[in-house]
């Protein structure tokens, strides 16, 4: 299946994935003793 994202969707996806990565790294940092 092939689909194309327009520029806004691409930016949104990259923004959300960036936020997710930051959140994950924050949580892993907090969990460490």
PyMOL Python script that loads the backbone (N, CA, C, O; Angstrom):
from pymol import cmd

cmd.read_pdbstr("""\
ATOM      1  N   UNK A   1       0.853  -1.188   0.000  1.00  0.00           N
ATOM      2  CA  UNK A   1       0.000   0.000   0.000  1.00  0.00           C
ATOM      3  C   UNK A   1       0.889   1.239   0.000  1.00  0.00           C
ATOM      4  O   UNK A   1       1.839   1.338   0.777  1.00  0.00           O
ATOM      5  N   UNK A   2       0.571   2.167  -0.869  1.00  0.00           N
ATOM      6  CA  UNK A   2       1.379   3.376  -0.976  1.00  0.00           C
ATOM      7  C   UNK A   2       0.516   4.600  -0.761  1.00  0.00           C
ATOM      8  O   UNK A   2      -0.566   4.722  -1.334  1.00  0.00           O
ATOM      9  N   UNK A   3       1.004   5.504   0.068  1.00  0.00           N
ATOM     10  CA  UNK A   3       0.279   6.755   0.276  1.00  0.00           C
ATOM     11  C   UNK A   3       1.290   7.878   0.436  1.00  0.00           C
ATOM     12  O   UNK A   3       2.421   7.655   0.870  1.00  0.00           O
ATOM     13  N   UNK A   4       0.880   9.067   0.087  1.00  0.00           N
ATOM     14  CA  UNK A   4       1.794  10.199   0.181  1.00  0.00           C
ATOM     15  C   UNK A   4       1.300  11.183   1.232  1.00  0.00           C
ATOM     16  O   UNK A   4       0.104  11.445   1.357  1.00  0.00           O
ATOM     17  N   UNK A   5       2.246  11.711   1.972  1.00  0.00           N
ATOM     18  CA  UNK A   5       1.909  12.734   2.955  1.00  0.00           C
ATOM     19  C   UNK A   5       2.186  14.096   2.345  1.00  0.00           C
ATOM     20  O   UNK A   5       3.171  14.286   1.633  1.00  0.00           O
ATOM     21  N   UNK A   6       1.310  15.033   2.633  1.00  0.00           N
ATOM     22  CA  UNK A   6       1.645  16.381   2.194  1.00  0.00           C
ATOM     23  C   UNK A   6       2.593  17.017   3.213  1.00  0.00           C
ATOM     24  O   UNK A   6       2.888  16.423   4.250  1.00  0.00           O
ATOM     25  N   UNK A   7       3.056  18.202   2.916  1.00  0.00           N
ATOM     26  CA  UNK A   7       4.117  18.810   3.721  1.00  0.00           C
ATOM     27  C   UNK A   7       3.684  19.020   5.172  1.00  0.00           C
ATOM     28  O   UNK A   7       4.468  18.800   6.095  1.00  0.00           O
ATOM     29  N   UNK A   8       2.444  19.443   5.369  1.00  0.00           N
ATOM     30  CA  UNK A   8       1.965  19.683   6.733  1.00  0.00           C
ATOM     31  C   UNK A   8       1.909  18.393   7.547  1.00  0.00           C
ATOM     32  O   UNK A   8       2.299  18.368   8.714  1.00  0.00           O
ATOM     33  N   UNK A   9       1.425  17.335   6.928  1.00  0.00           N
ATOM     34  CA  UNK A   9       1.350  16.060   7.635  1.00  0.00           C
ATOM     35  C   UNK A   9       2.747  15.566   7.980  1.00  0.00           C
ATOM     36  O   UNK A   9       2.978  15.031   9.064  1.00  0.00           O
ATOM     37  N   UNK A  10       3.669  15.750   7.054  1.00  0.00           N
ATOM     38  CA  UNK A  10       5.042  15.321   7.293  1.00  0.00           C
ATOM     39  C   UNK A  10       5.630  16.064   8.493  1.00  0.00           C
ATOM     40  O   UNK A  10       6.271  15.466   9.357  1.00  0.00           O
ATOM     41  N   UNK A  11       5.402  17.369   8.530  1.00  0.00           N
ATOM     42  CA  UNK A  11       5.906  18.171   9.653  1.00  0.00           C
ATOM     43  C   UNK A  11       5.263  17.726  10.956  1.00  0.00           C
ATOM     44  O   UNK A  11       5.937  17.613  11.980  1.00  0.00           O
ATOM     45  N   UNK A  12       3.974  17.475  10.918  1.00  0.00           N
ATOM     46  CA  UNK A  12       3.262  17.042  12.115  1.00  0.00           C
ATOM     47  C   UNK A  12       3.810  15.709  12.617  1.00  0.00           C
ATOM     48  O   UNK A  12       4.044  15.536  13.814  1.00  0.00           O
ATOM     49  N   UNK A  13       4.008  14.786  11.712  1.00  0.00           N
ATOM     50  CA  UNK A  13       4.524  13.474  12.085  1.00  0.00           C
ATOM     51  C   UNK A  13       5.917  13.596  12.696  1.00  0.00           C
ATOM     52  O   UNK A  13       6.206  12.967  13.714  1.00  0.00           O
ATOM     53  N   UNK A  14       6.770  14.391  12.087  1.00  0.00           N
ATOM     54  CA  UNK A  14       8.122  14.536  12.628  1.00  0.00           C
ATOM     55  C   UNK A  14       8.093  15.231  13.984  1.00  0.00           C
ATOM     56  O   UNK A  14       8.868  14.897  14.880  1.00  0.00           O
ATOM     57  N   UNK A  15       7.199  16.194  14.123  1.00  0.00           N
ATOM     58  CA  UNK A  15       7.058  16.904  15.397  1.00  0.00           C
ATOM     59  C   UNK A  15       6.602  15.942  16.492  1.00  0.00           C
ATOM     60  O   UNK A  15       7.164  15.922  17.587  1.00  0.00           O
ATOM     61  N   UNK A  16       5.588  15.153  16.189  1.00  0.00           N
ATOM     62  CA  UNK A  16       5.060  14.220  17.183  1.00  0.00           C
ATOM     63  C   UNK A  16       6.092  13.159  17.552  1.00  0.00           C
ATOM     64  O   UNK A  16       6.234  12.819  18.727  1.00  0.00           O
ATOM     65  N   UNK A  17       6.799  12.642  16.581  1.00  0.00           N
ATOM     66  CA  UNK A  17       7.794  11.625  16.885  1.00  0.00           C
ATOM     67  C   UNK A  17       8.933  12.211  17.713  1.00  0.00           C
ATOM     68  O   UNK A  17       9.500  11.536  18.572  1.00  0.00           O
ATOM     69  N   UNK A  18       9.262  13.479  17.446  1.00  0.00           N
ATOM     70  CA  UNK A  18      10.284  14.151  18.248  1.00  0.00           C
ATOM     71  C   UNK A  18       9.830  14.272  19.702  1.00  0.00           C
ATOM     72  O   UNK A  18      10.588  13.983  20.627  1.00  0.00           O
ATOM     73  N   UNK A  19       8.575  14.707  19.889  1.00  0.00           N
ATOM     74  CA  UNK A  19       8.038  14.838  21.236  1.00  0.00           C
ATOM     75  C   UNK A  19       8.038  13.477  21.944  1.00  0.00           C
ATOM     76  O   UNK A  19       8.361  13.380  23.128  1.00  0.00           O
ATOM     77  N   UNK A  20       7.677  12.451  21.213  1.00  0.00           N
ATOM     78  CA  UNK A  20       7.626  11.115  21.785  1.00  0.00           C
ATOM     79  C   UNK A  20       9.018  10.669  22.230  1.00  0.00           C
ATOM     80  O   UNK A  20       9.178  10.119  23.320  1.00  0.00           O
ATOM     81  N   UNK A  21      10.007  10.902  21.399  1.00  0.00           N
ATOM     82  CA  UNK A  21      11.384  10.526  21.728  1.00  0.00           C
ATOM     83  C   UNK A  21      11.856  11.273  22.973  1.00  0.00           C
ATOM     84  O   UNK A  21      12.484  10.691  23.857  1.00  0.00           O
ATOM     85  N   UNK A  22      11.550  12.558  23.030  1.00  0.00           N
ATOM     86  CA  UNK A  22      11.929  13.339  24.210  1.00  0.00           C
ATOM     87  C   UNK A  22      11.253  12.797  25.464  1.00  0.00           C
ATOM     88  O   UNK A  22      11.883  12.677  26.515  1.00  0.00           O
ATOM     89  N   UNK A  23       9.987  12.477  25.348  1.00  0.00           N
ATOM     90  CA  UNK A  23       9.237  11.954  26.485  1.00  0.00           C
ATOM     91  C   UNK A  23       9.830  10.633  26.952  1.00  0.00           C
ATOM     92  O   UNK A  23       9.986  10.411  28.152  1.00  0.00           O
ATOM     93  N   UNK A  24      10.158   9.764  26.020  1.00  0.00           N
ATOM     94  CA  UNK A  24      10.727   8.467  26.356  1.00  0.00           C
ATOM     95  C   UNK A  24      12.069   8.645  27.055  1.00  0.00           C
ATOM     96  O   UNK A  24      12.346   7.976  28.050  1.00  0.00           O
ATOM     97  N   UNK A  25      12.893   9.533  26.544  1.00  0.00           N
ATOM     98  CA  UNK A  25      14.209   9.743  27.148  1.00  0.00           C
ATOM     99  C   UNK A  25      14.069  10.363  28.536  1.00  0.00           C
ATOM    100  O   UNK A  25      14.830  10.034  29.446  1.00  0.00           O
ATOM    101  N   UNK A  26      13.101  11.255  28.696  1.00  0.00           N
ATOM    102  CA  UNK A  26      12.845  11.832  30.016  1.00  0.00           C
ATOM    103  C   UNK A  26      12.465  10.742  31.011  1.00  0.00           C
ATOM    104  O   UNK A  26      12.989  10.695  32.124  1.00  0.00           O
ATOM    105  N   UNK A  27      11.562   9.881  30.606  1.00  0.00           N
ATOM    106  CA  UNK A  27      11.082   8.839  31.511  1.00  0.00           C
ATOM    107  C   UNK A  27      12.205   7.872  31.856  1.00  0.00           C
ATOM    108  O   UNK A  27      12.322   7.453  33.007  1.00  0.00           O
ATOM    109  N   UNK A  28      13.025   7.513  30.891  1.00  0.00           N
ATOM    110  CA  UNK A  28      14.122   6.595  31.172  1.00  0.00           C
ATOM    111  C   UNK A  28      15.152   7.264  32.084  1.00  0.00           C
ATOM    112  O   UNK A  28      15.769   6.601  32.918  1.00  0.00           O
ATOM    113  N   UNK A  29      15.336   8.561  31.928  1.00  0.00           N
ATOM    114  CA  UNK A  29      16.261   9.296  32.800  1.00  0.00           C
ATOM    115  C   UNK A  29      15.725   9.318  34.230  1.00  0.00           C
ATOM    116  O   UNK A  29      16.479   9.144  35.188  1.00  0.00           O
ATOM    117  N   UNK A  30      14.434   9.530  34.362  1.00  0.00           N
ATOM    118  CA  UNK A  30      13.797   9.587  35.680  1.00  0.00           C
ATOM    119  C   UNK A  30      13.859   8.213  36.363  1.00  0.00           C
ATOM    120  O   UNK A  30      14.057   8.127  37.575  1.00  0.00           O
ATOM    121  N   UNK A  31      13.692   7.161  35.592  1.00  0.00           N
ATOM    122  CA  UNK A  31      13.666   5.823  36.172  1.00  0.00           C
ATOM    123  C   UNK A  31      15.033   5.393  36.691  1.00  0.00           C
ATOM    124  O   UNK A  31      15.118   4.561  37.595  1.00  0.00           O
ATOM    125  N   UNK A  32      16.092   5.946  36.135  1.00  0.00           N
ATOM    126  CA  UNK A  32      17.426   5.546  36.579  1.00  0.00           C
ATOM    127  C   UNK A  32      17.692   6.040  37.998  1.00  0.00           C
ATOM    128  O   UNK A  32      17.308   7.158  38.342  1.00  0.00           O
ATOM    129  N   UNK A  33      18.334   5.236  38.811  1.00  0.00           N
ATOM    130  CA  UNK A  33      18.642   5.602  40.192  1.00  0.00           C
ATOM    131  C   UNK A  33      19.689   6.719  40.279  1.00  0.00           C
ATOM    132  O   UNK A  33      20.055   7.138  41.377  1.00  0.00           O
TER     133      UNK A  33
END
""", "prot")
cmd.dss("prot")
cmd.show_as("cartoon", "prot")
cmd.util.cbc("prot")
cmd.orient("prot")
